Amino acid sequence: MSARVLRTELKRSIAPWAGAVVLVGSLAVFFLIDGIWWRGNAGWTAQWTSMAMWTRYLLGFWWPLVVGLGAAYGLRDSRSRMGELLSTTPRPAWRRAAVPAGAMALVLAGGFGLLVVVGGVQVALGRTTYTSLGWLPISLVAALALVAGAVFGMGVARALPSVLTPPALVVTVLMLASLLLRQNGDGALPSGGSMNRLALFSPLTVEPRQMLLTLSGSVHLGQTLWLLGLLGSGFALLVAGTRRSRLLAVVPVLTGAALALAVLPAEARDTYVVDRTAAALVCDGPVCVTQANRDRLPELSLRGGEALRVLHDVLGDTAPTQVREDTTLYALGDDRQLSAGVVLVDFDERLLREATGEQLARVLIGKGLAPNCHGDNDREGGGRGAVAAQSVAVSWALHDARLQPLEARGTEAYALKTWADADDAWQKLTALPPAEQQARIVELRAAALSCSGYNHLPVLAGEAAR
């Protein structure tokens, strides 16, 4: 296939539109919508792996459409009524098919590649200091999925030349992809079991919500085998001229499926895993962060040391002795694995995301006295009651003259009620003798560590926990 022939194909076909849909459509979604992909450590420009995961997440929009565009492209010969004429030419069928298939593959890989470049440039210019090639397989499989889907659509349209073929393929692929995606859980700890291998036949991924989240190597390998089989069958259908050859065209996809089933993880929890390189801890004394967040270590080490000293003054020998970033993956709503000896840090939490200086030290003290059992970020709320209880505990530990909230009080009814309860708990706590005040703080910490509820203000107020 010469460059001149390919250039002519790109000028006179709808192939460039497929690449434009992927590139322009994805950039429009990212830049014109203020979505969750702009927030937190798992934002699409925050880290390399999350960038790759977010761009692949958009396959949910474009993969079915690309299959349909490929089918529309594959109808070209039947629409122009040139199929019989072309079949009589001495040029081999595979060479004729290679031109449109190559054009489609080129524009799709190019469009998706430019999208990754845009995201990669923003990651490189951002705050992250962690660089790894672990994100590359995620993007390569996504590009392969686009190419394989388009060529398969072309082949199906060549075998079933009807104007209904493209829309039927779009609807079918969309329904199947959505059905399989639902088997993949919430993105941290996928649910399922018997359907897990079948669910992974879809190249779609759920939205990343934790920075350390990545796909396992067996998923990359299994999906690559399956998609290569799909690509092979699509091209075989594009070349096939007889009923027998069309029947034989299913061999590559069946072979790829069989190999993929032997490789893809059977257990759902082996699908999304912790990136061990990114999660490796970097420590400065008792304060540790992940390799991916090592740029935060100097500030956290300084303020973490201050917080540990205050906690020791308040709690004595039962005080935490470490500050450590949490590297465990949780499903939405799951309880955190708390430890009395460790102050767990999650930089996705609202209080920690931008906290620096004295405010960071106060937040760490609050987490040491009343640790969060539930996540408090853009995707799940640990409750204002937990923050209010931490605020009371911190203000008491630092001997503040009045209650100093760790966050803005807010104006909605629930917030006003919560902070009114916090003011009441503060007044009741500070009215007690010092020994009883400390006993209430110890009781608060025990209740928080036991994950017995979201709101522990009643403990500080001397009431039964609600």
C-alpha positions in Angstrom: 0.0 0.0 0.0 1.7 3.1 -1.2 1.6 6.5 0.5 -0.1 8.0 -2.5 -2.9 5.5 -2.5 -3.4 5.9 1.3 -3.4 9.7 1.0 -6.1 9.5 -1.7 -8.2 7.2 0.5 -8.0 9.6 3.4 -9.1 12.5 1.2 -12.0 10.7 -0.4 -13.5 8.7 2.4 -15.2 9.2 5.7 -12.2 7.6 7.6 -10.9 11.0 8.9 -14.2 11.6 10.6 -13.7 8.7 12.9 -10.4 10.1 14.2 -12.0 13.5 14.5 -14.9 12.1 16.6 -12.5 10.5 19.0 -10.2 13.5 19.4 -12.5 16.4 19.2 -15.3 14.7 21.0 -13.0 13.6 23.9 -11.5 17.1 24.2 -15.0 18.6 24.2 -16.1 16.3 27.1 -12.9 17.1 29.1 -12.7 20.8 28.6 -16.3 21.9 28.1 -17.7 20.0 31.1 -16.6 20.6 34.7 -16.7 16.9 35.6 -15.2 14.7 38.2 -12.2 14.2 35.9 -10.9 17.6 37.0 -10.9 16.9 40.7 -8.6 15.1 43.1 -5.5 13.0 42.7 -7.3 10.8 40.2 -8.1 13.6 37.8 -7.2 13.1 34.2 -4.3 15.5 34.3 -3.1 14.7 37.8 -1.1 11.5 37.2 0.0 9.5 34.2 -2.1 6.4 35.1 -5.2 8.3 35.8 -4.8 10.2 32.6 -4.7 6.9 30.7 -7.7 5.5 32.6 -9.8 8.6 32.0 -9.1 8.7 28.2 -9.9 5.0 28.1 -13.1 5.6 30.1 -14.3 7.7 27.2 -14.4 4.5 25.0 -17.8 4.1 26.5 -18.9 7.0 24.2 -16.8 6.3 21.1 -16.3 2.6 20.8 -19.9 1.7 19.7 -19.9 4.8 17.4 -16.6 3.9 15.9 -17.9 0.4 15.1 -20.8 2.0 13.4 -18.6 4.4 11.4 -16.5 1.4 10.3 -19.7 -0.3 9.1 -20.8 2.8 7.2 -17.3 2.9 5.6 -17.6 -0.8 4.7 -20.8 -0.2 2.8 -19.0 2.0 0.2 -18.6 -0.7 -2.4 -22.2 -2.0 -2.2 -23.6 1.6 -2.2 -21.6 2.4 -5.4 -22.5 -1.1 -6.9 -18.9 -1.8 -7.7 -18.5 -5.0 -5.7 -18.8 -7.3 -8.7 -16.5 -5.1 -10.8 -13.8 -5.0 -8.2 -14.0 -8.8 -7.7 -13.0 -9.3 -11.4 -9.8 -7.2 -11.1 -6.5 -9.1 -10.8 -5.6 -7.2 -7.6 -5.7 -9.5 -4.6 -8.7 -8.9 -2.3 -6.6 -8.5 0.8 -4.7 -5.7 -0.9 -7.9 -3.9 -1.8 -9.1 -4.3 1.8 -5.9 -3.2 3.3 -6.3 0.4 1.9 -9.6 1.3 3.7 -8.7 -0.7 6.8 -5.2 0.9 7.0 -6.8 4.4 6.6 -9.3 3.8 9.3 -6.6 2.3 11.6 -4.3 5.3 11.0 -6.8 8.0 11.8 -8.2 6.3 14.9 -4.7 5.6 16.3 -3.7 9.1 15.4 -6.8 10.7 16.9 -6.5 8.8 20.2 -2.8 9.3 20.3 -3.2 13.1 20.0 -5.7 12.9 22.9 -3.2 11.1 25.0 -0.5 13.6 24.0 -2.8 16.5 25.2 -3.3 14.8 28.5 0.3 13.8 28.9 1.5 17.4 28.3 -0.7 18.7 31.0 0.4 15.9 33.4 4.1 16.7 32.6 3.5 20.4 33.3 1.5 19.8 36.4 2.5 19.1 40.0 3.3 15.4 39.7 6.9 14.3 40.0 6.2 10.6 39.5 6.8 9.2 36.1 6.2 5.6 35.0 5.4 3.7 31.9 2.8 1.6 33.7 0.1 3.7 32.0 1.2 2.8 28.4 -0.5 -0.6 28.1 -3.8 1.0 29.2 -3.6 3.5 26.3 -2.3 0.9 23.8 -5.1 -1.5 24.4 -7.6 1.4 24.0 -6.1 2.3 20.6 -6.2 -1.3 19.6 -9.9 -1.5 20.7 -10.8 1.4 18.5 -9.0 0.0 15.4 -10.3 -3.6 16.0 -13.9 -2.3 16.5 -13.8 -0.2 13.3 -12.3 -2.9 11.1 -14.8 -5.4 12.5 -17.6 -3.1 11.7 -16.3 -2.8 8.1 -16.1 -6.5 7.8 -19.7 -7.1 9.1 -21.0 -4.4 6.7 -19.1 -6.1 3.8 -20.8 -9.4 4.7 -24.2 -7.9 5.4 -24.5 -4.9 3.0 -27.6 -3.2 4.4 -28.3 0.4 5.5 -29.5 -1.1 8.8 -26.1 -2.7 9.5 -24.4 0.4 11.0 -27.1 1.5 13.4 -27.8 -2.1 14.4 -24.1 -2.6 15.2 -24.0 0.7 17.2 -27.0 -0.3 19.3 -25.8 -3.9 19.8 -22.2 -2.9 20.8 -23.5 -0.2 23.1 -25.9 -2.5 24.9 -23.3 -5.3 25.2 -20.6 -2.9 26.4 -22.9 -1.4 29.0 -24.0 -4.8 30.2 -20.4 -6.0 30.6 -19.3 -2.8 32.2 -21.8 -3.2 35.0 -20.1 -6.4 35.9 -16.9 -4.4 36.7 -18.1 -2.8 39.9 -17.2 0.7 41.1 -13.7 0.8 39.9 -11.8 -0.1 43.1 -13.0 -3.5 44.1 -15.0 -4.9 41.1 -17.9 -7.1 42.0 -19.0 -10.3 40.2 -17.2 -13.6 39.9 -18.4 -16.1 37.3 -19.0 -13.2 34.8 -15.7 -11.5 35.4 -13.8 -13.0 32.5 -16.7 -12.4 30.1 -17.1 -8.8 31.4 -13.5 -8.1 30.5 -14.2 -8.7 26.8 -15.3 -5.1 26.9 -12.4 -2.7 26.7 -14.4 -0.1 28.6 -13.2 0.9 32.1 -15.1 2.5 34.9 -14.1 6.0 36.0 -10.9 6.0 38.0 -11.5 7.3 41.6 -8.3 6.4 43.3 -4.8 7.5 42.1 -3.2 4.1 42.7 -5.8 2.2 40.7 -4.6 0.4 37.6 -5.4 -2.7 35.5 -3.5 -5.9 36.1 -1.1 -7.3 33.5 -3.4 -10.3 32.9 -6.2 -8.0 31.9 -3.9 -6.2 29.4 -2.7 -9.5 27.9 -6.2 -11.1 27.7 -7.8 -8.1 26.2 -5.0 -7.7 23.6 -5.5 -11.4 22.5 -9.3 -10.9 22.2 -9.0 -7.6 20.3 -6.4 -9.1 17.9 -8.9 -11.9 17.2 -11.7 -9.4 16.6 -9.4 -7.4 14.3 -8.5 -10.6 12.4 -12.1 -11.6 11.9 -13.0 -8.1 10.8 -10.3 -8.1 8.2 -11.2 -11.7 7.1 -14.8 -10.6 6.6 -13.6 -7.6 4.6 -11.7 -9.9 2.3 -14.1 -12.8 2.1 -16.0 -13.4 -1.2 -17.7 -16.7 -0.6 -20.0 -18.1 2.1 -17.3 -20.6 3.1 -14.7 -17.9 3.6 -17.1 -15.8 5.7 -17.7 -18.8 7.9 -14.0 -19.3 8.3 -13.7 -15.6 9.2 -15.0 -16.4 12.7 -11.9 -18.5 13.5 -9.7 -15.6 14.6 -12.2 -14.1 17.0 -13.0 -17.5 18.5 -9.3 -18.3 18.9 -8.7 -14.9 20.5 -11.7 -15.4 22.8 -10.5 -18.8 23.9 -6.9 -17.5 24.6 -8.3 -14.5 26.4 -10.5 -16.7 28.6 -7.4 -18.6 29.6 -5.5 -15.4 30.6 -8.1 -13.0 32.0 -8.5 -13.1 35.8 -11.3 -15.2 37.2 -11.6 -13.2 40.4 -13.0 -9.8 40.1 -10.6 -8.4 42.7 -7.7 -9.3 40.4 -8.9 -6.9 37.7 -8.2 -3.5 39.3 -5.1 -3.6 41.4 -2.8 -1.3 43.3 0.1 0.1 41.2 2.9 -1.2 43.4 5.6 1.1 42.1 3.4 4.2 42.6 2.3 2.9 46.0 5.8 2.3 47.3 6.3 4.3 50.5 8.8 7.1 50.8 9.5 8.1 54.4 11.0 10.9 56.4 11.1 9.5 60.0 7.6 8.6 61.1 5.9 10.3 58.1 5.4 8.3 54.9 3.8 9.0 51.5 3.6 7.1 48.3 6.1 7.4 45.5 3.4 9.1 43.4 3.0 11.9 46.1 6.6 12.2 47.2 6.5 15.9 46.3 4.2 16.4 49.4 6.6 14.7 51.8 8.5 17.8 53.0 5.4 19.7 54.1 3.7 16.7 55.5 6.8 15.6 57.4 7.1 19.0 59.1 3.4 19.3 60.0 3.0 15.6 60.7 5.8 15.9 63.3 4.0 18.8 65.0 0.7 16.8 65.0 2.3 13.7 66.5 3.8 15.8 69.3 0.4 17.3 70.1 -1.3 13.9 70.0 1.3 12.4 72.4 0.7 15.3 74.8 -3.0 14.6 74.7 -3.2 10.8 74.5 0.1 9.8 76.1 1.4 6.3 75.3 -1.8 5.4 73.3 -1.1 8.2 70.8 -0.4 7.4 67.1 3.3 7.2 66.3 3.1 7.4 62.5 1.6 9.5 59.7 1.1 7.4 56.6 -0.6 7.8 53.3 -3.4 5.2 52.8 -2.6 2.8 49.9 -5.6 0.4 50.3 -8.2 0.3 47.5 -11.8 0.6 48.8 -15.2 0.2 47.2 -17.5 3.1 47.6 -19.0 3.2 51.1 -16.5 0.6 52.5 -15.1 1.2 56.0 -11.4 2.2 56.1 -8.9 -0.1 57.9 -8.0 2.1 60.8 -5.2 1.6 63.3 -4.7 3.3 66.6 -1.0 3.8 66.0 -1.2 5.4 62.5 -2.8 8.6 61.3 -4.0 7.7 57.8 -3.7 10.3 55.1 -5.7 10.4 51.8 -4.9 13.5 49.7 -8.2 13.1 47.9 -10.1 14.1 51.0 -11.6 17.6 51.1 -9.7 18.7 54.2 -6.3 17.5 52.9 -6.5 18.3 49.3 -5.1 21.9 49.6 -4.2 22.1 53.3 -0.8 23.6 54.1 1.0 25.1 57.0 -0.8 25.3 60.3 -4.1 24.2 58.7 -2.5 20.9 57.6 -1.2 20.3 61.2 -4.7 20.9 62.6 -6.3 18.5 60.1 -3.7 15.8 61.0 -4.4 16.3 64.7 -8.1 16.0 64.0 -7.6 12.7 62.1 -5.5 11.4 65.0 -8.1 12.2 67.6 -11.2 11.2 65.5 -10.1 9.3 62.4 -12.4 9.1 59.4 -13.9 5.6 59.0 -15.5 6.6 55.7 -14.1 8.5 52.7 -14.8 12.3 52.5 -14.2 13.3 48.9 -16.0 14.2 45.7 -17.4 10.7 45.3 -18.4 9.8 48.8 -19.1 11.9 51.8 -17.9 11.0 55.3 -20.4 13.4 56.7 -20.1 16.9 58.2 -20.6 15.4 61.6 -17.2 13.8 61.4 -15.5 17.0 60.5 -17.4 18.9 63.2 -16.3 16.3 65.8 -12.7 16.6 64.6 -12.9 20.4 64.8 -14.0 20.2 68.5 -11.3 17.8 69.3 -8.6 19.9 67.6 -9.7 23.1 69.2 -9.6 21.4 72.6 -6.2 19.9 72.0 -4.7 23.2 71.0 -6.4 25.1 73.8 -8.3 27.4 71.5 -10.5 30.0 73.3 -13.4 29.1 71.0 -14.3 26.4 68.5 -12.3 26.7 65.3 -14.0 24.8 62.4 -11.7 22.8 60.1 -13.9 23.8 57.1 -16.4 26.5 56.3 -19.6 26.0 58.2 -21.9 26.2 55.2 -25.4 27.7 54.9 -27.7 24.7 54.2 -30.0 23.5 56.9 -28.0 20.3 57.6 -24.8 22.2 58.0 -26.3 24.8 60.2 -27.8 22.0 62.5 -24.5 20.1 62.6 -22.4 23.1 63.6 -25.0 24.2 66.1 -24.6 20.7 67.7 -20.8 21.2 67.5 -21.1 24.5 69.4 -23.2 22.8 72.0 -20.7 19.9 72.3 -17.9 22.4 72.7 -19.6 24.3 75.4 -20.4 21.1 77.3 -17.0 19.7 76.9 -15.1 22.8 78.0 -17.4 23.2 81.0 -16.1 19.9 82.5 -13.1 19.4 84.8 -9.8 18.7 82.8 -9.8 15.0 83.6 -13.3 14.5 82.4 -12.6 16.5 79.2 -9.7 14.2 78.4 -11.9 11.1 79.1 -14.4 12.4 76.6 -11.7 12.8 73.9 -10.5 9.3 74.6 -14.0 8.0 74.3 -14.4 9.9 71.0 -11.3 8.3 69.6 -12.4 4.9 70.6 -15.8 5.4 68.9 -14.2 6.7 65.7 -11.7 3.8 65.6 -14.6 1.3 66.0 -16.4 2.8 63.0 -19.6 2.9 65.0 -21.2 5.7 63.1 -20.7 9.0 61.1 -21.5 11.5 63.8 -19.7 11.4 67.2 -20.6 14.8 68.5 -23.0 13.2 71.0 -20.0 11.5 72.6 -18.3 14.9 73.2 -21.6 16.2 74.5 -21.9 13.3 76.9 -25.0 11.9 75.2 -25.6 8.4 73.8 -24.0 8.1 70.3 -26.6 8.4 67.5 
